[in-house]
Amino acid sequence: MKTQRDGSKQNAPDPSECRTSARLTARSALCLIASICSLCLVYLTSSTFLLRNRHPLAGIFDDAKSSLPVSGNDDLYLIGAGKADITGPVVEINLMGYADMKQVGTGLRQRLYSRAFIIGSIHRPEDRFVYLVLDTQSGDTAVRYGILSGLSTLGPEYAVYAQHNVAVTATHSHSGPGAWLNYLLPQITSKGFDKQSYRAIVDGALLSIQRAHERLTPGRLNVGRTKVYDASINRSLYAYLANPEDERQTYNISEADDGSVEKDMTMLKFQRDSDGKTIGVLTWFPTHGTSLFGNNTLITGDNKGVAADMLEKEIRLLDGAADDFVAGFSQASVGDTSPNVLGAWCEDGTGDMCSFENSTCSDGRSQKCHGRGPFFREQDNGAASCYEVGKRQFEAARELYDAMQSDEPIHGNVVKSFHVFHNMSFFDFVLPNGTQVQSCPAALGYSFAAGTSDGPGAFDFTQHNSNETNTSPVWKVVSSLLRDPTEEQDRCQGQKPILLDVGEVHKPYEWTPNIVDIQAFRVGQLFIVVSPGEATTMSGRRWKNAVWNGAKELFGSDFGSSEPIVVLGGPANSYAHYIATEEEYGIQRYEGASTLYGPHTLAAYINRTLTFLPYLSSTSIAGSSNKLPQPFPPDNSNNSLNFISPVVFDSPPIFKSFGDIIRDVHEVYALGSLVNATFVGANPRNNLRLEGSFALVEQRQDDGTWKVVRDDSDWHLVYHWRRTNGLLGHSEVDIVWETRGDGRAGKGTYRFRYFGDSKDVGGDITEFEGISGEFRLV
């Protein structure tokens, strides 16, 4: 049995080397309330370029537009892929995403993973980058600092990985354990910061990078695209329609693909040169990780976790794939998408859809407005719908995988990256039309507290039209207790009525980021924009289009007959909430109210990305962006508050031992039945069993031996834990096998095996296991 990886403390990052909350309800937020000079000359000589939203430093690279070969060995790259377990505490920790203090973990449906993809230049091995896809709600500043610090301890061969070339992206699952984020706001509902939860992510991410690094080999990259239908809709269509009609019509292709969300899935295939086998794929497609509802308390990777698991298991069976094939399902322009594809309906007995304008029901409130997934009638907290939406992404990816034999190769052997930190507080810049504008310190509007149809908020807040005049006056008072925004902040935030002026509060430490990550990668003609926030559908398009135009102008001769390909991944590196267009911002639904830095947030991100785009030139020096003068965000991992109770002790009931059977299986079940057994348990926080399992299904073989056929990474094998007597330390564990949905379940003789770890009153932890009786599936 494999046990938990070492959770020992890592050193804080050296500032010279490296240097969030999702839907926090008003209720939980309000409960807590009771340098640059070196570039000046270049900027002054490039005002025309700035006004055209292009890069003022383009001239610093003499050969920025030099042509590159597009065939032969110049189509070879260093490639590697790795995967590791990041499943944190599955019980007694608030889940991260819906910001509901009542949503506390009670078990595990599917393990969480970090999937690492490394791409490097054959000719210049120092030119490489790491793209991580974590089964978490977002990337995070403290997590990224921890990963960079850990990499610095792994030896000289890992010195190539640093601030400029490591991207920490997330699938945006709302069903993972929380309490690992850097800033105070998302820590409120989780009762602070939990080192065990944090270290599980950091250590697993490091292990996935190590595995990818150790497997680095020459290989080829191909890119392909397909459409994914019925896996997402726009949950804020009223705001999307505020964008210019001619712009919207550009993307309105058909009734099934009307442009309101992006249906495109882009896949990057990694194929090693030695034997032609595929070692991994990385996909980008936007849909929220909210298939499972706010009443779900089982840890999962949501729909993208399902898709990745299904594709890995399927492809590993093929002769043309490596045994350790890795599938990354990265987010894209996710901000206004929803996997609840049947729309938002009122659960109030009326049978009506929610108000189009503000997502309310007959009582004028938002609490009864809920999105419906494909199997919303199932009383399973969204599990069947989650599996179906994940399956739809898997099926599209599977078809694309087979069709990509002759799709577009990535060529040129240019691998570049940049990363800089940028302070959004009162940042002055010029739009392409010459208008001087400003981004602002972070603030959240009244409609932020309304939540969305995926997870409604509380009280009398609604989307689009909430402000201090039509909500209870108590919110104005409570808002003022946090901080009254200055006139400058009010003016900067424009149409947003400020509920929480979080960017100007620094006690006891920062509530949200004002300093954000600006990052992009390039491999050949593929450009990856790494977004710290949730870009809406149209925001993502504008950002990608700006990069496409900038790349075409700066590096056009690099591409030969090809055109630039631009994808966007996020939320990454930190959690900077949402990025709405200026028009959507003016509507002030949830996404606009959660766009932290004012109406020009998107324009600021585009400006900064284009400013540093020449660092993706074929002649730029690896890591040169690290030397730019820049602010650094704080690392709060060692000074965050923590009010989470530890495990005190475990004890079995009298005349029982840990692992004993309380309720055993039946002897015979029909295929499609629920099979379950109950054991004398202990708190799984005693040992996360990373790279291991709490529960197994074993099948008896013809020779009488037992073979593991399911573990707790499998969707249909569910581990439940419950405390039965807190004073005496008693608890029970249920292991449930849902054979109805498990297409791989077959006739045979099986048994359950349970692994646990008990903590005595002295703090010592002891392993144990339990085995159920045998049962037959017929």
Buried (B, 14 or more C-beta within 10 A) or exposed (E): EEBBBEBEEBEBBEEEBBBBBBBBBBBBBBEBBEEEEEBEEEBEEBEEBBBBBBBBBBEBBEEBBEEBEBEEEBBBBBBBBBBBBBBBBBBBBBBBBBBBBEBBBBBBBBBBBBBBBBBBBBBBEEBBBBBBBBBBBBBBBBBBBBBBBBBBEBEEEBEBBBBBBBBBBBBBBBBBBBBBBBBBBBBBBBBBBBBBBBBBBBBBBBBBBBBBBEBBBBBBBBBBBBBBEBBBBBBBBBBBBBBEEEBBEEBEEEEEBBBBBBBBBBBBBBBBBEEEBBBBBBBBBBBBBBBBBBEBBBBBBBBBBBBBBBBBBBBBEEEEBBEBBBBBBBBBBBBBBBBBBBBBBBBBEEEEBBBEBBBBBEEEBBBBBBBBBBBBEEEBBBBBBBBBBBBBBBBBBBEBBEEBEEEBBBBBBBBBBBBBBBBBBBBEBBBBEEEEBBBBBBBBBBBBBBBBBBBBBBBBBBBBBBBBEEBEEEBBEBBEEBBBBEEEBBEBBBBBBBBBBBBBBEEEBBBBBBBBBBBBBBBBBBBBBBBBBBBBBBBBBBBBEBBBBBBEBBBEEBBBEBEBBBBBBBBBBBBBBBBBBBBBBBBBBBBBBBBBBBBBBBBBBBBBBBBBBBBBBBBBBBBBBBEBEBEBBBBBBEEBBBEBEEBEBBBBBEEBEBBBBBEBBEEEBEEEBEBBBBBBBBBBBBBBBBBBBBBBBBBBEEEEEBEEBBBBBBBBBBBBBBBEEEEBBBBBBBBBBBBBEBEEBEEEBBBBBBBBBBBEEEEEBBBBBBBBEBBBBE
